Amino acid sequence: MKSWIAAITSGAFAAQMLCAGAAFAGNPSTSPTVDVGTVTNADSSGNAPSANAKPDAGGFAPCLMNCYLGPRVGTEYNEGRNFSTMEILQLVASIGRIILAAQAYGGKTMTEYAKENTLDSRPIPPPHPRTAVTEKGGITSCLVACYFGPRVAFERNEGRHIRTYEILAIIPIVNLIVAILGGLEAYNGKTMTQIAKDEGLDS
């Protein structure tokens, strides 16, 4: 499955890079804007800038992170949040996912996990706290980590909803399309902060 994702994403991004290059050649004066504090960066499709994006957001690195390390890894990398050793370990041994799922079961949040592993190179806004988090930790968070990804579970523990997009990723065949589309989001510089805002994940 991973090889299919790699093959299809490579073709898709090659085509997109050609389109982006042609668009840039037609408008050479276009340049990314940077605003200290809430850094933004226009994506290659000409969409509105993503909230809290670092100046070099987007490209193949965050795209591959989203495809291989799990949802939200690439889009958060676009904000300045790195991946952890344990997330890399998931690729070669299921014990990595089990350890992260156990931490989610214990109620760990993404903010806590990022701080413990020094993942953030710049300020990443935490999910806006809802008046009441219905459930923090427990078997539900553990299962969310196992099936949807550790970051989804960690952020659920601090009040951020699961995306419909992420739920679809557990359906065979559909998960391949979802992985590619998620990679494209990260490739285009989309941030998790912007996604949460657009989809109302923190409300």
LUMBADREN-582899 format. One record per residue (C-alpha): residue in three letters; y negated, x, z negated. Coordinates in nm, 4 decimals, m for minus. Example, Ala and Ser with C-alpha at 12.3 -4.5 7.8 and 13.67 -1.06 7.14 Angstrom:
% LUMBADREN-582899
<node r="ALA" Y="0.4500" X="1.2300" Z="m0.7800"/>
<node r="SER" Y="0.1060" X="1.3670" Z="m0.7140"/>
//
This chain:
% LUMBADREN-582899
<node r="MET" Y="0.0000" X="0.0000" Z="0.0000"/>
<node r="LYS" Y="m0.2401" X="0.2822" Z="m0.0888"/>
<node r="SER" Y="m0.1844" X="0.4428" Z="0.2533"/>
<node r="TRP" Y="m0.2681" X="0.1142" Z="0.4281"/>
<node r="ILE" Y="m0.5879" X="0.0858" Z="0.2259"/>
<node r="ALA" Y="m0.6795" X="0.4441" Z="0.3124"/>
<node r="ALA" Y="m0.6136" X="0.3929" Z="0.6835"/>
<node r="ILE" Y="m0.8059" X="0.0679" Z="0.7143"/>
<node r="THR" Y="m1.0984" X="0.1758" Z="0.4971"/>
<node r="SER" Y="m1.1360" X="0.4988" Z="0.6937"/>
<node r="GLY" Y="m1.1615" X="0.3051" Z="1.0210"/>
<node r="ALA" Y="m1.3977" X="0.0476" Z="0.8755"/>
<node r="PHE" Y="m1.6307" X="0.3069" Z="0.7289"/>
<node r="ALA" Y="m1.6324" X="0.5173" Z="1.0437"/>
<node r="ALA" Y="m1.7494" X="0.2131" Z="1.2383"/>
<node r="GLN" Y="m2.0072" X="0.1276" Z="0.9737"/>
<node r="MET" Y="m2.1426" X="0.4833" Z="0.9691"/>
<node r="LEU" Y="m2.1959" X="0.4682" Z="1.3446"/>
<node r="CYS" Y="m2.3860" X="0.1408" Z="1.3097"/>
<node r="ALA" Y="m2.5912" X="0.2797" Z="1.0221"/>
<node r="GLY" Y="m2.6682" X="0.5939" Z="1.2197"/>
<node r="ALA" Y="m2.7863" X="0.3920" Z="1.5166"/>
<node r="ALA" Y="m3.0061" X="0.1772" Z="1.2939"/>
<node r="PHE" Y="m3.1597" X="0.4843" Z="1.1299"/>
<node r="ALA" Y="m3.2236" X="0.6489" Z="1.4665"/>
<node r="GLY" Y="m3.4101" X="0.3377" Z="1.5753"/>
<node r="ASN" Y="m3.6295" X="0.3475" Z="1.2649"/>
<node r="PRO" Y="m3.6707" X="0.7099" Z="1.1532"/>
<node r="SER" Y="m3.9484" X="0.6260" Z="0.9095"/>
<node r="THR" Y="m3.7056" X="0.4362" Z="0.6844"/>
<node r="SER" Y="m3.6410" X="0.6123" Z="0.3555"/>
<node r="PRO" Y="m3.4868" X="0.5068" Z="0.0218"/>
<node r="THR" Y="m3.7272" X="0.4095" Z="m0.2536"/>
<node r="VAL" Y="m3.6949" X="0.5460" Z="m0.6028"/>
<node r="ASP" Y="m3.8449" X="0.3870" Z="m0.9106"/>
<node r="VAL" Y="m3.7899" X="0.5694" Z="m1.2390"/>
<node r="GLY" Y="m3.6236" X="0.3473" Z="m1.4974"/>
<node r="THR" Y="m3.4822" X="0.0940" Z="m1.2535"/>
<node r="VAL" Y="m3.3895" X="0.3221" Z="m0.9665"/>
<node r="THR" Y="m3.3177" X="0.1357" Z="m0.6460"/>
<node r="ASN" Y="m3.1831" X="0.2421" Z="m0.3121"/>
<node r="ALA" Y="m3.1662" X="0.0323" Z="0.0034"/>
<node r="ASP" Y="m2.8134" X="0.0063" Z="0.1412"/>
<node r="SER" Y="m2.7177" X="0.0961" Z="0.4977"/>
<node r="SER" Y="m2.6993" X="m0.2677" Z="0.6078"/>
<node r="GLY" Y="m3.0676" X="m0.3222" Z="0.5316"/>
<node r="ASN" Y="m3.0046" X="m0.5550" Z="0.2385"/>
<node r="ALA" Y="m3.2319" X="m0.5706" Z="m0.0642"/>
<node r="PRO" Y="m3.2056" X="m0.2670" Z="m0.2954"/>
<node r="SER" Y="m2.9498" X="m0.2850" Z="m0.5754"/>
<node r="ALA" Y="m3.0726" X="m0.2946" Z="m0.9338"/>
<node r="ASN" Y="m3.0429" X="0.0294" Z="m1.1323"/>
<node r="ALA" Y="m2.8984" X="0.2265" Z="m0.8387"/>
<node r="LYS" Y="m2.9247" X="0.6045" Z="m0.8607"/>
<node r="PRO" Y="m3.1030" X="0.7761" Z="m0.5673"/>
<node r="ASP" Y="m2.7808" X="0.8876" Z="m0.3975"/>
<node r="ALA" Y="m2.5910" X="0.5609" Z="m0.4493"/>
<node r="GLY" Y="m2.3314" X="0.4664" Z="m0.1919"/>
<node r="GLY" Y="m2.1079" X="0.6658" Z="0.0401"/>
<node r="PHE" Y="m1.7408" X="0.7550" Z="0.0521"/>
<node r="ALA" Y="m1.7038" X="0.8714" Z="m0.3111"/>
<node r="PRO" Y="m1.7796" X="0.5346" Z="m0.4776"/>
<node r="CYS" Y="m1.5936" X="0.3559" Z="m0.1968"/>
<node r="LEU" Y="m1.2700" X="0.5442" Z="m0.2654"/>
<node r="MET" Y="m1.3155" X="0.5007" Z="m0.6417"/>
<node r="ASN" Y="m1.3281" X="0.1235" Z="m0.6002"/>
<node r="CYS" Y="m1.0217" X="0.1280" Z="m0.3732"/>
<node r="TYR" Y="m0.8041" X="0.3589" Z="m0.5810"/>
<node r="LEU" Y="m0.9291" X="0.3648" Z="m0.9412"/>
<node r="GLY" Y="m1.0013" X="m0.0061" Z="m0.9716"/>
<node r="PRO" Y="m1.2770" X="m0.2624" Z="m0.9410"/>
<node r="ARG" Y="m1.6189" X="m0.1729" Z="m1.0830"/>
<node r="VAL" Y="m1.5515" X="0.2042" Z="m1.0900"/>
<node r="GLY" Y="m1.7368" X="0.2691" Z="m0.7629"/>
<node r="THR" Y="m2.0144" X="0.0174" Z="m0.8198"/>
<node r="GLU" Y="m2.0780" X="0.1639" Z="m1.1649"/>
<node r="TYR" Y="m2.0642" X="0.5163" Z="m1.0212"/>
<node r="ASN" Y="m2.3591" X="0.4045" Z="m0.8067"/>
<node r="GLU" Y="m2.5522" X="0.3633" Z="m1.1321"/>
<node r="GLY" Y="m2.4533" X="0.6986" Z="m1.2802"/>
<node r="ARG" Y="m2.1299" X="0.6163" Z="m1.4652"/>
<node r="ASN" Y="m1.8457" X="0.8582" Z="m1.3923"/>
<node r="PHE" Y="m1.4706" X="0.7946" Z="m1.4058"/>
<node r="SER" Y="m1.2505" X="0.9066" Z="m1.6938"/>
<node r="THR" Y="m0.9401" X="1.1257" Z="m1.6956"/>
<node r="MET" Y="m0.7357" X="0.8271" Z="m1.8103"/>
<node r="GLU" Y="m0.8463" X="0.6274" Z="m1.5051"/>
<node r="ILE" Y="m0.7267" X="0.9127" Z="m1.2817"/>
<node r="LEU" Y="m0.3973" X="0.9210" Z="m1.4728"/>
<node r="GLN" Y="m0.3340" X="0.5594" Z="m1.3686"/>
<node r="LEU" Y="m0.2747" X="0.6845" Z="m1.0136"/>
<node r="VAL" Y="0.0243" X="0.8966" Z="m1.1097"/>
<node r="ALA" Y="0.1638" X="0.7334" Z="m1.4256"/>
<node r="SER" Y="0.1618" X="0.3793" Z="m1.5586"/>
<node r="ILE" Y="0.1139" X="0.5175" Z="m1.9095"/>
<node r="GLY" Y="m0.2562" X="0.5583" Z="m1.8286"/>
<node r="ARG" Y="m0.2966" X="0.1857" Z="m1.7627"/>
<node r="ILE" Y="m0.0908" X="0.1019" Z="m2.0733"/>
<node r="ILE" Y="m0.3129" X="0.3168" Z="m2.2970"/>
<node r="LEU" Y="m0.6289" X="0.1601" Z="m2.1559"/>
<node r="ALA" Y="m0.4796" X="m0.1895" Z="m2.1913"/>
<node r="ALA" Y="m0.3995" X="m0.1136" Z="m2.5560"/>
<node r="GLN" Y="m0.7613" X="m0.0140" Z="m2.6140"/>
<node r="ALA" Y="m0.8786" X="m0.3381" Z="m2.4519"/>
<node r="TYR" Y="m0.6356" X="m0.5258" Z="m2.6787"/>
<node r="GLY" Y="m0.8092" X="m0.3632" Z="m2.9759"/>
<node r="GLY" Y="m1.1451" X="m0.4998" Z="m2.8628"/>
<node r="LYS" Y="m1.3014" X="m0.1863" Z="m2.7131"/>
<node r="THR" Y="m1.6057" X="m0.2498" Z="m2.4945"/>
<node r="MET" Y="m1.7134" X="m0.0611" Z="m2.1837"/>
<node r="THR" Y="m2.0263" X="0.0622" Z="m2.3606"/>
<node r="GLU" Y="m1.8103" X="0.2122" Z="m2.6363"/>
<node r="TYR" Y="m1.5620" X="0.3605" Z="m2.3900"/>
<node r="ALA" Y="m1.8383" X="0.5189" Z="m2.1807"/>
<node r="LYS" Y="m1.9983" X="0.6705" Z="m2.4904"/>
<node r="GLU" Y="m1.6691" X="0.8119" Z="m2.6221"/>
<node r="ASN" Y="m1.5896" X="0.9739" Z="m2.2873"/>
<node r="THR" Y="m1.9507" X="1.0737" Z="m2.2020"/>
<node r="LEU" Y="m1.9340" X="0.8928" Z="m1.8673"/>
<node r="ASP" Y="m2.3008" X="0.7989" Z="m1.8318"/>
<node r="SER" Y="m2.5439" X="1.0455" Z="m1.6747"/>
<node r="ARG" Y="m2.8310" X="0.7930" Z="m1.6897"/>
<node r="PRO" Y="m2.8984" X="0.4672" Z="m1.8769"/>
<node r="ILE" Y="m2.6576" X="0.1893" Z="m1.7761"/>
<node r="PRO" Y="m2.7632" X="m0.1542" Z="m1.9022"/>
<node r="PRO" Y="m2.4798" X="m0.3219" Z="m2.0977"/>
<node r="PRO" Y="m2.3836" X="m0.6796" Z="m2.0172"/>
<node r="HIS" Y="m2.6392" X="m0.9254" Z="m2.1493"/>
<node r="PRO" Y="m2.4800" X="m1.0528" Z="m2.4730"/>
<node r="ARG" Y="m2.3873" X="m1.4191" Z="m2.4589"/>
<node r="THR" Y="m2.4509" X="m1.6317" Z="m2.7652"/>
<node r="ALA" Y="m2.0814" X="m1.6266" Z="m2.8413"/>
<node r="VAL" Y="m1.8063" X="m1.4114" Z="m2.6928"/>
<node r="THR" Y="m1.5142" X="m1.6534" Z="m2.6960"/>
<node r="GLU" Y="m1.2556" X="m1.3816" Z="m2.7451"/>
<node r="LYS" Y="m1.2839" X="m1.0077" Z="m2.7976"/>
<node r="GLY" Y="m0.9669" X="m0.8093" Z="m2.7601"/>
<node r="GLY" Y="m0.6250" X="m0.9599" Z="m2.8059"/>
<node r="ILE" Y="m0.3465" X="m1.0293" Z="m2.5601"/>
<node r="THR" Y="m0.5813" X="m1.1818" Z="m2.3003"/>
<node r="SER" Y="m0.7901" X="m0.8653" Z="m2.2762"/>
<node r="CYS" Y="m0.4702" X="m0.6608" Z="m2.2599"/>
<node r="LEU" Y="m0.3409" X="m0.8657" Z="m1.9659"/>
<node r="VAL" Y="m0.6795" X="m0.8534" Z="m1.7926"/>
<node r="ALA" Y="m0.6680" X="m0.4728" Z="m1.8167"/>
<node r="CYS" Y="m0.3144" X="m0.4643" Z="m1.6762"/>
<node r="TYR" Y="m0.3737" X="m0.6972" Z="m1.3827"/>
<node r="PHE" Y="m0.7456" X="m0.6730" Z="m1.2976"/>
<node r="GLY" Y="m0.8371" X="m0.3276" Z="m1.4303"/>
<node r="PRO" Y="m0.9448" X="m0.1658" Z="m1.7593"/>
<node r="ARG" Y="m1.3179" X="m0.1898" Z="m1.6910"/>
<node r="VAL" Y="m1.2907" X="m0.5611" Z="m1.6271"/>
<node r="ALA" Y="m1.1256" X="m0.6013" Z="m1.9689"/>
<node r="PHE" Y="m1.3677" X="m0.3688" Z="m2.1503"/>
<node r="GLU" Y="m1.6670" X="m0.5545" Z="m2.0082"/>
<node r="ARG" Y="m1.5051" X="m0.8902" Z="m2.0832"/>
<node r="ASN" Y="m1.4904" X="m0.7753" Z="m2.4460"/>
<node r="GLU" Y="m1.8684" X="m0.7499" Z="m2.4482"/>
<node r="GLY" Y="m1.9290" X="m1.0789" Z="m2.2706"/>
<node r="ARG" Y="m1.9184" X="m1.0176" Z="m1.8956"/>
<node r="HIS" Y="m1.7184" X="m1.2671" Z="m1.6899"/>
<node r="ILE" Y="m1.4412" X="m1.1785" Z="m1.4440"/>
<node r="ARG" Y="m1.5362" X="m1.2091" Z="m1.0770"/>
<node r="THR" Y="m1.3515" X="m1.4560" Z="m0.8555"/>
<node r="TYR" Y="m1.3264" X="m1.1594" Z="m0.6222"/>
<node r="GLU" Y="m1.1280" X="m0.9658" Z="m0.8827"/>
<node r="ILE" Y="m0.8910" X="m1.2560" Z="m0.9491"/>
<node r="LEU" Y="m0.8076" X="m1.2730" Z="m0.5774"/>
<node r="ALA" Y="m0.6997" X="m0.9092" Z="m0.5921"/>
<node r="ILE" Y="m0.3706" X="m1.0015" Z="m0.7617"/>
<node r="ILE" Y="m0.2563" X="m1.2037" Z="m0.4571"/>
<node r="PRO" Y="m0.0344" X="m1.0035" Z="m0.2185"/>
<node r="ILE" Y="m0.1878" X="m0.9346" Z="0.1265"/>
<node r="VAL" Y="m0.5199" X="m1.0803" Z="0.0084"/>
<node r="ASN" Y="m0.5495" X="m0.7835" Z="m0.2287"/>
<node r="LEU" Y="m0.5709" X="m0.5492" Z="0.0709"/>
<node r="ILE" Y="m0.8717" X="m0.7372" Z="0.2101"/>
<node r="VAL" Y="m1.0309" X="m0.7540" Z="m0.1349"/>
<node r="ALA" Y="m0.9845" X="m0.3778" Z="m0.1822"/>
<node r="ILE" Y="m1.1554" X="m0.3063" Z="0.1502"/>
<node r="LEU" Y="m1.4453" X="m0.5426" Z="0.0797"/>
<node r="GLY" Y="m1.4851" X="m0.3951" Z="m0.2681"/>
<node r="GLY" Y="m1.4916" X="m0.0476" Z="m0.1160"/>
<node r="LEU" Y="m1.7607" X="m0.1581" Z="0.1281"/>
<node r="GLU" Y="m1.9729" X="m0.2911" Z="m0.1583"/>
<node r="ALA" Y="m1.9607" X="0.0471" Z="m0.3294"/>
<node r="TYR" Y="m2.0099" X="0.2327" Z="0.0011"/>
<node r="ASN" Y="m2.3286" X="0.0351" Z="0.0652"/>
<node r="GLY" Y="m2.4741" X="0.1321" Z="m0.2726"/>
<node r="LYS" Y="m2.4157" X="m0.1964" Z="m0.4560"/>
<node r="THR" Y="m2.4265" X="m0.1620" Z="m0.8331"/>
<node r="MET" Y="m2.2416" X="m0.3585" Z="m1.0997"/>
<node r="THR" Y="m2.5760" X="m0.4530" Z="m1.2504"/>
<node r="GLN" Y="m2.6770" X="m0.6151" Z="m0.9214"/>
<node r="ILE" Y="m2.3390" X="m0.7882" Z="m0.8809"/>
<node r="ALA" Y="m2.3588" X="m0.9295" Z="m1.2345"/>
<node r="LYS" Y="m2.7087" X="m1.0560" Z="m1.1615"/>
<node r="ASP" Y="m2.6141" X="m1.2112" Z="m0.8260"/>
<node r="GLU" Y="m2.2981" X="m1.3796" Z="m0.9553"/>
<node r="GLY" Y="m2.4203" X="m1.4748" Z="m1.3028"/>
<node r="LEU" Y="m2.1481" X="m1.2749" Z="m1.4761"/>
<node r="ASP" Y="m2.3558" X="m1.2203" Z="m1.7888"/>
<node r="SER" Y="m2.4645" X="m1.5820" Z="m1.8379"/>
//
